[in-house]
Amino acid sequence: MAAQSSPRTSDGEPATSRLASPSADAEGLKRALRALGGGVSIVTAGEGETRTGATVTSATALSIEPPRMFVSLNRSSSTWPVVEQYRHFCINVLGQDHETVANQFSGRGGLRGPERYHGAAWTCLLSGAPVLEDAAAAIDCEVEEAIIRYNHSIVIGRVIGICIGNGGSLIYRDGRYHCLGD
């Protein structure tokens, strides 16, 4: 078995990383993830007085063919049990004018359940999950599978409906919202 050499710089000196950390813990990961800009979406679920939702940056495509999305939801959130019960969710991709609604669904201000829906126009598609009428895009899903890992559920959705809106995208990075134009 050959000995492995240590990483070297282009001039042959031992490489050191300014990114190296003596420990990888939750706080370190949170700090690192603040550098990762993510598209802001609201995951909605439920009907009538059971409606709820959460602001996320974890919604993404799992597969284009077949069309599948996934989102990671904290199992202690009010949204996860409703998604689990109704077996549907909608990923409402937020646009540049949706910072207020993003804050409402993030839990800021103490709004819960149906209270989070005030001040915006909502409809629904095939699944019955709430859809923000002026969303940059809305992706309606039926739950195909939920994978429980640690304190989160990775929810895989079969896409059953799509609406495309207009405008730029809302991005979240380093604790702040940013807008990307058309």
The 8 nearest C-alpha neighbors of each residue, nearest first, counted from 0:
[[1, 2, 3, 4, 5, 6, 7, 13],
 [2, 0, 3, 4, 5, 6, 7, 13],
 [1, 3, 4, 0, 5, 6, 7, 13],
 [4, 2, 1, 5, 0, 6, 7, 13],
 [3, 5, 2, 6, 7, 1, 13, 14],
 [4, 6, 7, 3, 13, 14, 2, 12],
 [5, 7, 14, 13, 4, 8, 15, 12],
 [8, 6, 13, 14, 11, 12, 5, 9],
 [7, 9, 11, 14, 12, 10, 13, 6],
 [8, 10, 11, 7, 12, 14, 13, 6],
 [11, 9, 8, 12, 7, 13, 14, 6],
 [12, 10, 8, 7, 9, 13, 14, 6],
 [11, 13, 8, 7, 10, 14, 9, 6],
 [14, 12, 7, 6, 8, 15, 11, 5],
 [15, 13, 7, 8, 6, 12, 16, 5],
 [16, 14, 13, 17, 19, 6, 7, 8],
 [15, 17, 18, 19, 14, 20, 13, 6],
 [16, 18, 19, 15, 20, 14, 21, 13],
 [19, 17, 16, 20, 15, 31, 21, 27],
 [20, 18, 16, 17, 21, 15, 22, 23],
 [19, 21, 22, 18, 23, 17, 27, 16],
 [20, 22, 19, 23, 24, 18, 27, 17],
 [23, 21, 20, 24, 27, 19, 25, 28],
 [22, 24, 27, 20, 28, 21, 25, 26],
 [23, 25, 27, 26, 22, 28, 29, 20],
 [24, 26, 28, 27, 29, 23, 30, 22],
 [27, 25, 29, 28, 24, 30, 23, 31],
 [28, 26, 30, 24, 29, 25, 23, 31],
 [27, 29, 31, 25, 30, 26, 32, 24],
 [28, 30, 26, 32, 27, 31, 25, 33],
 [31, 29, 27, 33, 28, 32, 26, 34],
 [30, 32, 28, 33, 29, 34, 27, 35],
 [31, 33, 35, 29, 34, 30, 28, 173],
 [32, 34, 173, 30, 31, 35, 172, 29],
 [35, 33, 32, 31, 173, 172, 36, 30],
 [36, 34, 32, 33, 172, 37, 31, 173],
 [37, 35, 172, 171, 34, 170, 38, 33],
 [38, 36, 56, 170, 171, 39, 35, 172],
 [37, 39, 170, 56, 169, 171, 40, 36],
 [40, 38, 56, 170, 169, 93, 55, 37],
 [41, 39, 92, 91, 93, 55, 54, 90],
 [40, 42, 54, 91, 53, 90, 55, 43],
 [41, 43, 90, 52, 53, 89, 91, 40],
 [44, 42, 52, 89, 88, 129, 51, 41],
 [45, 43, 88, 128, 82, 50, 51, 52],
 [46, 44, 50, 49, 128, 81, 85, 51],
 [45, 47, 50, 49, 48, 128, 127, 44],
 [46, 48, 49, 50, 45, 113, 129, 51],
 [47, 49, 50, 113, 46, 112, 45, 51],
 [48, 50, 45, 46, 47, 51, 112, 113],
 [51, 49, 45, 46, 113, 48, 112, 47],
 [50, 52, 112, 113, 44, 78, 43, 45],
 [51, 53, 43, 78, 42, 44, 104, 41],
 [52, 54, 104, 42, 41, 105, 55, 78],
 [53, 55, 41, 105, 104, 40, 101, 42],
 [56, 54, 40, 57, 39, 41, 53, 58],
 [55, 57, 39, 37, 38, 58, 40, 54],
 [56, 58, 70, 55, 71, 59, 37, 69],
 [59, 57, 70, 69, 56, 55, 40, 71],
 [60, 58, 69, 68, 57, 61, 70, 56],
 [61, 59, 68, 62, 67, 69, 63, 58],
 [60, 62, 68, 67, 69, 59, 63, 155],
 [63, 61, 67, 66, 60, 64, 65, 68],
 [62, 64, 66, 65, 67, 60, 61, 68],
 [65, 63, 66, 62, 67, 61, 60, 158],
 [64, 66, 63, 62, 67, 157, 158, 61],
 [67, 65, 63, 64, 62, 158, 157, 68],
 [68, 66, 157, 62, 61, 156, 158, 60],
 [69, 67, 60, 61, 156, 59, 155, 157],
 [70, 68, 155, 154, 59, 58, 156, 61],
 [69, 71, 58, 154, 57, 153, 72, 59],
 [70, 72, 153, 152, 57, 154, 151, 73],
 [73, 71, 152, 151, 74, 79, 70, 153],
 [72, 74, 151, 75, 76, 150, 152, 71],
 [73, 75, 151, 76, 79, 150, 72, 152],
 [74, 76, 73, 77, 79, 150, 151, 78],
 [77, 75, 78, 73, 74, 79, 72, 80],
 [76, 78, 79, 80, 75, 51, 81, 52],
 [79, 77, 52, 76, 81, 80, 51, 82],
 [78, 80, 82, 81, 74, 77, 76, 83],
 [81, 79, 83, 82, 78, 84, 77, 74],
 [80, 82, 84, 83, 78, 79, 45, 85],
 [83, 81, 79, 85, 86, 80, 84, 44],
 [82, 84, 80, 81, 86, 85, 79, 87],
 [85, 83, 81, 82, 86, 80, 45, 87],
 [84, 86, 82, 87, 83, 81, 45, 44],
 [87, 85, 142, 83, 82, 84, 141, 88],
 [88, 86, 141, 142, 85, 140, 82, 126],
 [89, 87, 44, 140, 128, 43, 82, 139],
 [90, 88, 139, 43, 138, 42, 128, 140],
 [89, 91, 42, 138, 137, 41, 92, 40],
 [90, 92, 137, 41, 40, 134, 89, 136],
 [93, 91, 40, 136, 135, 134, 137, 90],
 [94, 92, 40, 134, 135, 169, 39, 97],
 [95, 93, 168, 169, 135, 167, 96, 97],
 [94, 96, 169, 168, 178, 167, 97, 93],
 [97, 95, 94, 98, 93, 99, 169, 167],
 [98, 96, 100, 99, 94, 95, 93, 101],
 [97, 99, 101, 100, 96, 102, 95, 176],
 [100, 98, 102, 101, 97, 103, 96, 104],
 [99, 101, 103, 102, 97, 98, 104, 119],
 [102, 100, 98, 99, 104, 103, 54, 97],
 [101, 103, 105, 99, 100, 104, 107, 98],
 [104, 102, 100, 115, 101, 105, 106, 107],
 [105, 103, 53, 54, 106, 101, 102, 115],
 [106, 104, 54, 102, 103, 107, 53, 101],
 [105, 107, 104, 109, 103, 110, 108, 102],
 [108, 106, 109, 105, 102, 103, 110, 104],
 [107, 109, 110, 106, 103, 102, 105, 111],
 [108, 110, 106, 107, 111, 103, 105, 115],
 [111, 109, 115, 114, 108, 106, 103, 107],
 [112, 110, 114, 115, 109, 113, 106, 51],
 [111, 113, 51, 114, 50, 115, 49, 52],
 [112, 114, 50, 115, 116, 51, 48, 111],
 [115, 113, 116, 112, 111, 110, 117, 51],
 [114, 116, 113, 103, 110, 117, 104, 111],
 [115, 117, 114, 113, 119, 118, 121, 112],
 [118, 116, 115, 119, 114, 113, 120, 100],
 [117, 119, 116, 120, 100, 115, 99, 114],
 [118, 120, 117, 116, 121, 131, 100, 132],
 [121, 119, 132, 131, 122, 118, 133, 116],
 [122, 120, 131, 132, 130, 129, 119, 123],
 [121, 123, 130, 129, 132, 131, 120, 124],
 [124, 122, 129, 130, 127, 128, 125, 121],
 [123, 125, 127, 126, 139, 160, 128, 130],
 [124, 126, 127, 160, 123, 159, 139, 128],
 [127, 125, 128, 124, 87, 141, 139, 140],
 [126, 128, 123, 125, 124, 129, 46, 45],
 [127, 129, 44, 88, 126, 123, 89, 45],
 [130, 128, 123, 122, 43, 121, 44, 127],
 [131, 129, 123, 122, 121, 132, 128, 91],
 [130, 132, 121, 134, 133, 120, 91, 122],
 [133, 131, 121, 120, 134, 130, 122, 119],
 [132, 134, 131, 164, 135, 120, 165, 136],
 [135, 133, 136, 131, 93, 132, 92, 164],
 [134, 136, 164, 94, 92, 165, 93, 163],
 [137, 135, 163, 92, 134, 164, 162, 91],
 [136, 138, 91, 162, 90, 161, 92, 134],
 [137, 139, 161, 90, 89, 160, 140, 91],
 [140, 138, 89, 160, 159, 158, 161, 88],
 [141, 139, 158, 156, 157, 88, 159, 87],
 [140, 142, 87, 156, 157, 86, 143, 88],
 [143, 141, 156, 86, 87, 144, 155, 157],
 [142, 144, 156, 155, 157, 141, 145, 154],
 [145, 143, 155, 142, 154, 146, 156, 153],
 [144, 146, 154, 153, 152, 155, 147, 143],
 [145, 147, 153, 152, 148, 154, 144, 155],
 [146, 148, 152, 151, 145, 153, 149, 150],
 [149, 147, 151, 152, 150, 146, 153, 74],
 [148, 150, 151, 147, 152, 74, 73, 146],
 [151, 149, 74, 73, 148, 152, 75, 147],
 [152, 150, 73, 74, 72, 148, 149, 147],
 [153, 151, 147, 72, 146, 71, 154, 145],
 [152, 154, 71, 146, 145, 70, 147, 151],
 [153, 155, 145, 70, 69, 152, 144, 71],
 [156, 154, 69, 144, 143, 68, 142, 145],
 [157, 155, 142, 140, 68, 143, 141, 67],
 [156, 158, 67, 140, 141, 143, 159, 142],
 [159, 157, 140, 67, 66, 139, 160, 156],
 [160, 158, 140, 139, 157, 141, 125, 161],
 [161, 159, 139, 158, 138, 125, 124, 162],
 [160, 162, 138, 137, 139, 163, 159, 136],
 [163, 161, 137, 136, 164, 138, 160, 134],
 [162, 164, 136, 135, 137, 161, 165, 134],
 [165, 163, 135, 136, 134, 133, 162, 166],
 [166, 164, 135, 163, 167, 134, 133, 136],
 [167, 165, 181, 94, 135, 168, 180, 95],
 [166, 168, 180, 181, 179, 94, 95, 178],
 [169, 167, 94, 179, 95, 178, 93, 170],
 [168, 170, 178, 95, 94, 39, 93, 177],
 [171, 169, 38, 177, 37, 39, 176, 178],
 [172, 170, 176, 37, 36, 175, 177, 39],
 [173, 171, 36, 175, 174, 33, 35, 34],
 [172, 174, 33, 175, 34, 171, 36, 35],
 [173, 175, 172, 171, 33, 176, 34, 36],
 [176, 174, 172, 171, 173, 177, 170, 33],
 [175, 177, 171, 170, 172, 169, 178, 174],
 [176, 178, 170, 169, 171, 175, 179, 172],
 [179, 177, 169, 95, 168, 170, 180, 167],
 [178, 180, 168, 167, 169, 177, 181, 95],
 [181, 179, 167, 178, 168, 166, 95, 169],
 [180, 167, 166, 179, 168, 165, 178, 95]]
